[in-house]
């Protein structure tokens, strides 16, 4: 009986026979934080979303699946890393295919779910997989990622928390001006660095939600952080 890794490689090879080439034009930057669709993650695919997914997976513990130099196209390493992240969520083996779906993407963008732990035993969640699938539309709202502390934000800082904050502000409509910058930042390196544009977006969010004076200083507090991850925090809500 082939191992789980061998089964992934068989699936990867089989998918190579099918044409899943995305449109030749670069996807619109306004959709960077939304799930673009499975067609962008097929064998030999080369697009901005592959780089973004790879960077987010590496930030969640997938570094051992890659070696330098990093591939420029969707590869078996990406498939293995994505499958490991999916298994870390306790999803069934069928759903942990290594091809991201909308829930996989949402967990990575929002910094939710479990990190990858290398060589950890596979434990399937007690929740029925069909109830967890995003197509069902009845998922329990995700809790905010734990606030890392104010010291993680400010001039000279560069970390995953800043990236999560920026992506969340963009997806909630509070940082529209930063969407275009992501189109050129395929690996999200610049997006991890604190800058004045991010502070301005934070200030706008704070003022709109009743923060005043020193509370609306553009640096996230624990209260602002938790509020930002609520559905009601959308600018158009």
ZADO-1210 file (C-alpha; in nm, 4 decimals, padded with zeros to 6 digits):
<atoms>
<atom x="00.0000" y="00.0000" z="00.0000" code="UNK" pos="1"/>
<atom x="00.1633" y="00.3289" z="-00.1055" code="UNK" pos="2"/>
<atom x="00.2516" y="00.5813" z="00.1626" code="UNK" pos="3"/>
<atom x="00.0612" y="00.9067" z="00.1966" code="UNK" pos="4"/>
<atom x="00.3549" y="01.0953" z="00.0424" code="UNK" pos="5"/>
<atom x="00.3636" y="00.8528" z="-00.2499" code="UNK" pos="6"/>
<atom x="-00.0075" y="00.9048" z="-00.3011" code="UNK" pos="7"/>
<atom x="00.0478" y="01.2809" z="-00.3183" code="UNK" pos="8"/>
<atom x="00.3155" y="01.2348" z="-00.5826" code="UNK" pos="9"/>
<atom x="00.0818" y="01.0137" z="-00.7857" code="UNK" pos="10"/>
<atom x="-00.1870" y="01.2815" z="-00.7682" code="UNK" pos="11"/>
<atom x="00.0637" y="01.5502" z="-00.8658" code="UNK" pos="12"/>
<atom x="00.1796" y="01.3482" z="-01.1671" code="UNK" pos="13"/>
<atom x="-00.1749" y="01.2705" z="-01.2763" code="UNK" pos="14"/>
<atom x="-00.2738" y="01.6378" z="-01.2631" code="UNK" pos="15"/>
<atom x="00.0156" y="01.7280" z="-01.4924" code="UNK" pos="16"/>
<atom x="-00.1733" y="01.5647" z="-01.7811" code="UNK" pos="17"/>
<atom x="-00.4557" y="01.8162" z="-01.7497" code="UNK" pos="18"/>
<atom x="-00.4242" y="02.1757" z="-01.8626" code="UNK" pos="19"/>
<atom x="-00.4895" y="02.4118" z="-01.5741" code="UNK" pos="20"/>
<atom x="-00.3020" y="02.7128" z="-01.7073" code="UNK" pos="21"/>
<atom x="-00.4292" y="03.0371" z="-01.5505" code="UNK" pos="22"/>
<atom x="-00.4931" y="03.3430" z="-01.7653" code="UNK" pos="23"/>
<atom x="-00.1721" y="03.4933" z="-01.8969" code="UNK" pos="24"/>
<atom x="-00.2438" y="03.8327" z="-01.7444" code="UNK" pos="25"/>
<atom x="-00.1475" y="03.9035" z="-01.3848" code="UNK" pos="26"/>
<atom x="-00.4457" y="03.8664" z="-01.1482" code="UNK" pos="27"/>
<atom x="-00.5925" y="04.1919" z="-01.0224" code="UNK" pos="28"/>
<atom x="-00.4234" y="04.3148" z="-00.7083" code="UNK" pos="29"/>
<atom x="-00.7620" y="04.3872" z="-00.5534" code="UNK" pos="30"/>
<atom x="-00.8173" y="04.0116" z="-00.5142" code="UNK" pos="31"/>
<atom x="-00.4820" y="03.9235" z="-00.3553" code="UNK" pos="32"/>
<atom x="-00.6258" y="03.8593" z="-00.0098" code="UNK" pos="33"/>
<atom x="-00.9234" y="03.6603" z="-00.1441" code="UNK" pos="34"/>
<atom x="-00.8884" y="03.2969" z="-00.2492" code="UNK" pos="35"/>
<atom x="-00.8099" y="03.3035" z="-00.6233" code="UNK" pos="36"/>
<atom x="-00.9237" y="02.9496" z="-00.7029" code="UNK" pos="37"/>
<atom x="-00.7585" y="02.6100" z="-00.7368" code="UNK" pos="38"/>
<atom x="-00.6597" y="02.6710" z="-01.0993" code="UNK" pos="39"/>
<atom x="-00.3647" y="02.8841" z="-00.9817" code="UNK" pos="40"/>
<atom x="-00.2132" y="02.5892" z="-00.7947" code="UNK" pos="41"/>
<atom x="-00.1527" y="02.3234" z="-01.0563" code="UNK" pos="42"/>
<atom x="00.1694" y="02.1570" z="-01.1756" code="UNK" pos="43"/>
<atom x="00.4102" y="02.4049" z="-01.3360" code="UNK" pos="44"/>
<atom x="00.1812" y="02.7017" z="-01.2579" code="UNK" pos="45"/>
<atom x="00.3814" y="03.0237" z="-01.2299" code="UNK" pos="46"/>
<atom x="00.1926" y="03.3185" z="-01.0833" code="UNK" pos="47"/>
<atom x="00.1891" y="03.5589" z="-00.7905" code="UNK" pos="48"/>
<atom x="-00.0401" y="03.3380" z="-00.5823" code="UNK" pos="49"/>
<atom x="00.2072" y="03.0502" z="-00.5788" code="UNK" pos="50"/>
<atom x="00.4689" y="03.2772" z="-00.4234" code="UNK" pos="51"/>
<atom x="00.2241" y="03.4188" z="-00.1690" code="UNK" pos="52"/>
<atom x="00.1018" y="03.0740" z="-00.0630" code="UNK" pos="53"/>
<atom x="00.4583" y="02.9442" z="-00.0354" code="UNK" pos="54"/>
<atom x="00.5650" y="03.2350" z="00.1856" code="UNK" pos="55"/>
<atom x="00.2639" y="03.1929" z="00.4149" code="UNK" pos="56"/>
<atom x="00.3237" y="02.8181" z="00.4449" code="UNK" pos="57"/>
<atom x="00.6908" y="02.8712" z="00.5312" code="UNK" pos="58"/>
<atom x="00.5854" y="03.1135" z="00.8031" code="UNK" pos="59"/>
<atom x="00.3656" y="02.8388" z="00.9489" code="UNK" pos="60"/>
<atom x="00.6383" y="02.5759" z="00.9735" code="UNK" pos="61"/>
<atom x="00.6820" y="02.4442" z="00.6189" code="UNK" pos="62"/>
<atom x="01.0479" y="02.5453" z="00.5737" code="UNK" pos="63"/>
<atom x="01.1761" y="02.1823" z="00.5897" code="UNK" pos="64"/>
<atom x="00.9822" y="02.1009" z="00.2731" code="UNK" pos="65"/>
<atom x="01.1905" y="02.3455" z="00.0711" code="UNK" pos="66"/>
<atom x="01.5559" y="02.3749" z="-00.0228" code="UNK" pos="67"/>
<atom x="01.7478" y="02.6580" z="-00.1857" code="UNK" pos="68"/>
<atom x="01.6993" y="02.7824" z="-00.4445" code="UNK" pos="69"/>
<atom x="01.3216" y="02.7957" z="-00.4088" code="UNK" pos="70"/>
<atom x="01.1256" y="02.6790" z="-00.7140" code="UNK" pos="71"/>
<atom x="00.9733" y="02.9474" z="-00.9335" code="UNK" pos="72"/>
<atom x="00.6705" y="02.7344" z="-01.0230" code="UNK" pos="73"/>
<atom x="00.4175" y="02.5230" z="-00.8327" code="UNK" pos="74"/>
<atom x="00.6053" y="02.2100" z="-00.7315" code="UNK" pos="75"/>
<atom x="00.5805" y="01.8860" z="-00.5375" code="UNK" pos="76"/>
<atom x="00.7378" y="02.0744" z="-00.2438" code="UNK" pos="77"/>
<atom x="00.4440" y="02.3160" z="-00.2429" code="UNK" pos="78"/>
<atom x="00.2003" y="02.0261" z="-00.2606" code="UNK" pos="79"/>
<atom x="00.3660" y="01.8506" z="00.0332" code="UNK" pos="80"/>
<atom x="00.3853" y="02.1683" z="00.2418" code="UNK" pos="81"/>
<atom x="00.0216" y="02.2576" z="00.1807" code="UNK" pos="82"/>
<atom x="-00.0881" y="01.9014" z="00.2601" code="UNK" pos="83"/>
<atom x="00.1055" y="01.9175" z="00.5876" code="UNK" pos="84"/>
<atom x="-00.0742" y="02.2387" z="00.6852" code="UNK" pos="85"/>
<atom x="-00.4097" y="02.0841" z="00.5993" code="UNK" pos="86"/>
<atom x="-00.3311" y="01.7727" z="00.8035" code="UNK" pos="87"/>
<atom x="-00.2341" y="01.9983" z="01.0955" code="UNK" pos="88"/>
<atom x="-00.5929" y="02.1224" z="01.0982" code="UNK" pos="89"/>
<atom x="-00.7159" y="01.7655" z="01.1522" code="UNK" pos="90"/>
<atom x="-00.8782" y="01.7421" z="00.8113" code="UNK" pos="91"/>
<atom x="-00.9399" y="01.4055" z="00.6479" code="UNK" pos="92"/>
<atom x="-00.6766" y="01.2555" z="00.4179" code="UNK" pos="93"/>
<atom x="-00.9004" y="01.3116" z="00.1161" code="UNK" pos="94"/>
<atom x="-00.9284" y="01.6799" z="00.1947" code="UNK" pos="95"/>
<atom x="-00.5566" y="01.7118" z="00.2772" code="UNK" pos="96"/>
<atom x="-00.4718" y="01.6853" z="-00.0907" code="UNK" pos="97"/>
<atom x="-00.2083" y="01.9579" z="-00.0970" code="UNK" pos="98"/>
<atom x="-00.4221" y="02.1764" z="-00.3233" code="UNK" pos="99"/>
<atom x="-00.5450" y="02.4801" z="-00.1269" code="UNK" pos="100"/>
<atom x="-00.9161" y="02.5462" z="-00.1002" code="UNK" pos="101"/>
<atom x="-01.0805" y="02.8640" z="00.0259" code="UNK" pos="102"/>
<atom x="-01.0595" y="02.7588" z="00.3925" code="UNK" pos="103"/>
<atom x="-00.6884" y="02.6729" z="00.3661" code="UNK" pos="104"/>
<atom x="-00.6263" y="03.0163" z="00.2134" code="UNK" pos="105"/>
<atom x="-00.8386" y="03.1932" z="00.4762" code="UNK" pos="106"/>
<atom x="-00.6562" y="03.0273" z="00.7645" code="UNK" pos="107"/>
<atom x="-00.3181" y="03.1279" z="00.6220" code="UNK" pos="108"/>
<atom x="-00.4131" y="03.4877" z="00.5396" code="UNK" pos="109"/>
<atom x="-00.5751" y="03.5426" z="00.8800" code="UNK" pos="110"/>
<atom x="-00.3052" y="03.3613" z="01.0764" code="UNK" pos="111"/>
<atom x="-00.5587" y="03.1079" z="01.2033" code="UNK" pos="112"/>
<atom x="-00.5443" y="02.7335" z="01.2602" code="UNK" pos="113"/>
<atom x="-00.2586" y="02.5090" z="01.3686" code="UNK" pos="114"/>
<atom x="00.1027" y="02.5438" z="01.2591" code="UNK" pos="115"/>
<atom x="00.2834" y="02.2564" z="01.0904" code="UNK" pos="116"/>
<atom x="00.4723" y="02.0294" z="01.3301" code="UNK" pos="117"/>
<atom x="00.7181" y="01.8075" z="01.1495" code="UNK" pos="118"/>
<atom x="00.6809" y="01.4323" z="01.2121" code="UNK" pos="119"/>
<atom x="00.3731" y="01.4872" z="01.4276" code="UNK" pos="120"/>
<atom x="00.1224" y="01.1975" z="01.4282" code="UNK" pos="121"/>
<atom x="-00.1787" y="01.2494" z="01.2049" code="UNK" pos="122"/>
<atom x="-00.4897" y="01.3078" z="01.4163" code="UNK" pos="123"/>
<atom x="-00.8172" y="01.3611" z="01.2373" code="UNK" pos="124"/>
<atom x="-01.0561" y="01.6136" z="01.3839" code="UNK" pos="125"/>
<atom x="-01.3679" y="01.4855" z="01.5536" code="UNK" pos="126"/>
<atom x="-01.5740" y="01.7295" z="01.3473" code="UNK" pos="127"/>
<atom x="-01.7137" y="01.5716" z="01.0342" code="UNK" pos="128"/>
<atom x="-01.5199" y="01.6925" z="00.7340" code="UNK" pos="129"/>
<atom x="-01.8356" y="01.7715" z="00.5382" code="UNK" pos="130"/>
<atom x="-01.9400" y="02.0132" z="00.8156" code="UNK" pos="131"/>
<atom x="-01.6063" y="02.1954" z="00.7969" code="UNK" pos="132"/>
<atom x="-01.5971" y="02.2394" z="00.4226" code="UNK" pos="133"/>
<atom x="-01.6381" y="02.6069" z="00.3221" code="UNK" pos="134"/>
<atom x="-01.8932" y="02.5211" z="00.0548" code="UNK" pos="135"/>
<atom x="-02.1365" y="02.4404" z="00.3354" code="UNK" pos="136"/>
<atom x="-02.1393" y="02.8017" z="00.4504" code="UNK" pos="137"/>
<atom x="-02.2154" y="02.7144" z="00.8125" code="UNK" pos="138"/>
<atom x="-01.8703" y="02.7237" z="00.9678" code="UNK" pos="139"/>
<atom x="-01.8234" y="02.8442" z="01.3230" code="UNK" pos="140"/>
<atom x="-01.6659" y="03.1928" z="01.3159" code="UNK" pos="141"/>
<atom x="-01.2918" y="03.1798" z="01.3688" code="UNK" pos="142"/>
<atom x="-01.1495" y="03.3313" z="01.6855" code="UNK" pos="143"/>
<atom x="-00.8858" y="03.6046" z="01.6416" code="UNK" pos="144"/>
<atom x="-00.5217" y="03.4991" z="01.6531" code="UNK" pos="145"/>
<atom x="-00.3689" y="03.5829" z="01.9903" code="UNK" pos="146"/>
<atom x="-00.2451" y="03.9414" z="02.0144" code="UNK" pos="147"/>
<atom x="00.1369" y="03.9259" z="02.0137" code="UNK" pos="148"/>
<atom x="00.1903" y="04.2479" z="02.2103" code="UNK" pos="149"/>
<atom x="00.2373" y="04.6093" z="02.1132" code="UNK" pos="150"/>
<atom x="00.6167" y="04.5760" z="02.0952" code="UNK" pos="151"/>
<atom x="00.5848" y="04.3739" z="01.7726" code="UNK" pos="152"/>
<atom x="00.4619" y="04.6843" z="01.5876" code="UNK" pos="153"/>
<atom x="00.6509" y="05.0010" z="01.5071" code="UNK" pos="154"/>
<atom x="00.9478" y="05.1449" z="01.3146" code="UNK" pos="155"/>
<atom x="01.2213" y="04.8926" z="01.2455" code="UNK" pos="156"/>
<atom x="00.9942" y="04.5933" z="01.3013" code="UNK" pos="157"/>
<atom x="00.9415" y="04.3170" z="01.0418" code="UNK" pos="158"/>
<atom x="00.7493" y="04.0029" z="01.1314" code="UNK" pos="159"/>
<atom x="00.4503" y="03.7816" z="01.0546" code="UNK" pos="160"/>
<atom x="00.2275" y="03.9825" z="01.2897" code="UNK" pos="161"/>
<atom x="00.2735" y="04.2943" z="01.0774" code="UNK" pos="162"/>
<atom x="00.1936" y="04.0898" z="00.7673" code="UNK" pos="163"/>
<atom x="-00.1221" y="03.9519" z="00.9285" code="UNK" pos="164"/>
<atom x="-00.2301" y="04.3000" z="01.0370" code="UNK" pos="165"/>
<atom x="-00.1741" y="04.4451" z="00.6905" code="UNK" pos="166"/>
<atom x="-00.3585" y="04.1659" z="00.5093" code="UNK" pos="167"/>
<atom x="-00.6486" y="04.1836" z="00.7515" code="UNK" pos="168"/>
<atom x="-00.6815" y="04.5606" z="00.7137" code="UNK" pos="169"/>
<atom x="-00.6794" y="04.5196" z="00.3349" code="UNK" pos="170"/>
<atom x="-00.9351" y="04.2393" z="00.3343" code="UNK" pos="171"/>
<atom x="-01.1649" y="04.4391" z="00.5637" code="UNK" pos="172"/>
<atom x="-01.1465" y="04.7484" z="00.3436" code="UNK" pos="173"/>
<atom x="-00.9306" y="04.9730" z="00.5614" code="UNK" pos="174"/>
<atom x="-00.6136" y="04.9752" z="00.3505" code="UNK" pos="175"/>
<atom x="-00.7306" y="05.0050" z="-00.0093" code="UNK" pos="176"/>
<atom x="-00.4234" y="05.2074" z="-00.1042" code="UNK" pos="177"/>
<atom x="-00.1946" y="04.9163" z="-00.0175" code="UNK" pos="178"/>
<atom x="-00.3506" y="04.6611" z="-00.2506" code="UNK" pos="179"/>
<atom x="-00.1496" y="04.7642" z="-00.5552" code="UNK" pos="180"/>
<atom x="00.1785" y="04.7379" z="-00.3637" code="UNK" pos="181"/>
<atom x="00.1114" y="04.3681" z="-00.3049" code="UNK" pos="182"/>
<atom x="00.1118" y="04.2998" z="-00.6789" code="UNK" pos="183"/>
<atom x="00.4865" y="04.3609" z="-00.6936" code="UNK" pos="184"/>
<atom x="00.5542" y="04.2029" z="-00.3534" code="UNK" pos="185"/>
<atom x="00.5053" y="03.8401" z="-00.4577" code="UNK" pos="186"/>
<atom x="00.6864" y="03.6914" z="-00.1570" code="UNK" pos="187"/>
<atom x="00.5298" y="03.9389" z="00.0894" code="UNK" pos="188"/>
<atom x="00.8724" y="04.0553" z="00.2073" code="UNK" pos="189"/>
<atom x="00.7898" y="04.4271" z="00.2072" code="UNK" pos="190"/>
<atom x="00.4441" y="04.3600" z="00.3509" code="UNK" pos="191"/>
<atom x="00.6123" y="04.2258" z="00.6670" code="UNK" pos="192"/>
<atom x="00.7822" y="04.5597" z="00.7358" code="UNK" pos="193"/>
<atom x="00.6145" y="04.8277" z="00.9469" code="UNK" pos="194"/>
<atom x="00.5691" y="05.1574" z="00.7631" code="UNK" pos="195"/>
<atom x="00.3730" y="05.4816" z="00.7807" code="UNK" pos="196"/>
<atom x="00.1038" y="05.3596" z="00.5393" code="UNK" pos="197"/>
<atom x="00.0189" y="05.0745" z="00.7750" code="UNK" pos="198"/>
<atom x="00.0087" y="05.3106" z="01.0718" code="UNK" pos="199"/>
<atom x="-00.2251" y="05.5422" z="00.8802" code="UNK" pos="200"/>
<atom x="-00.4602" y="05.2522" z="00.8039" code="UNK" pos="201"/>
<atom x="-00.4575" y="05.1518" z="01.1706" code="UNK" pos="202"/>
<atom x="-00.5397" y="05.5069" z="01.2735" code="UNK" pos="203"/>
<atom x="-00.8330" y="05.5217" z="01.0315" code="UNK" pos="204"/>
<atom x="-00.9677" y="05.1972" z="01.1738" code="UNK" pos="205"/>
<atom x="-00.9263" y="05.3186" z="01.5313" code="UNK" pos="206"/>
<atom x="-01.0988" y="05.6530" z="01.4727" code="UNK" pos="207"/>
<atom x="-01.3884" y="05.4846" z="01.2901" code="UNK" pos="208"/>
<atom x="-01.4408" y="05.2573" z="01.5911" code="UNK" pos="209"/>
<atom x="-01.4463" y="05.5277" z="01.8551" code="UNK" pos="210"/>
<atom x="-01.0818" y="05.5511" z="01.9539" code="UNK" pos="211"/>
<atom x="-00.9753" y="05.9062" z="02.0369" code="UNK" pos="212"/>
<atom x="-00.6640" y="06.0935" z="02.1451" code="UNK" pos="213"/>
<atom x="-00.3708" y="05.8757" z="02.2476" code="UNK" pos="214"/>
<atom x="-00.5775" y="05.5623" z="02.1812" code="UNK" pos="215"/>
<atom x="-00.5889" y="05.6441" z="01.8088" code="UNK" pos="216"/>
<atom x="-00.2121" y="05.6489" z="01.7649" code="UNK" pos="217"/>
<atom x="-00.1940" y="05.3989" z="01.4779" code="UNK" pos="218"/>
<atom x="-00.0430" y="05.1196" z="01.6859" code="UNK" pos="219"/>
<atom x="-00.2662" y="04.8168" z="01.7459" code="UNK" pos="220"/>
<atom x="-00.3811" y="04.7416" z="02.0982" code="UNK" pos="221"/>
<atom x="-00.5251" y="04.4077" z="02.2065" code="UNK" pos="222"/>
<atom x="-00.8758" y="04.5524" z="02.1862" code="UNK" pos="223"/>
<atom x="-00.8244" y="04.6806" z="01.8324" code="UNK" pos="224"/>
<atom x="-00.6645" y="04.3504" z="01.7276" code="UNK" pos="225"/>
<atom x="-00.9613" y="04.1452" z="01.8472" code="UNK" pos="226"/>
<atom x="-01.2109" y="04.3888" z="01.6957" code="UNK" pos="227"/>
<atom x="-01.0370" y="04.3745" z="01.3577" code="UNK" pos="228"/>
<atom x="-01.1051" y="04.0009" z="01.3295" code="UNK" pos="229"/>
<atom x="-01.4803" y="04.0397" z="01.3761" code="UNK" pos="230"/>
<atom x="-01.7022" y="04.0312" z="01.0671" code="UNK" pos="231"/>
<atom x="-01.8541" y="04.3619" z="01.1760" code="UNK" pos="232"/>
<atom x="-01.5160" y="04.5326" z="01.1369" code="UNK" pos="233"/>
<atom x="-01.5573" y="04.5568" z="00.7592" code="UNK" pos="234"/>
<atom x="-01.5547" y="04.9141" z="00.6389" code="UNK" pos="235"/>
<atom x="-01.8771" y="04.8628" z="00.4451" code="UNK" pos="236"/>
<atom x="-02.0495" y="04.6722" z="00.7280" code="UNK" pos="237"/>
</atoms>
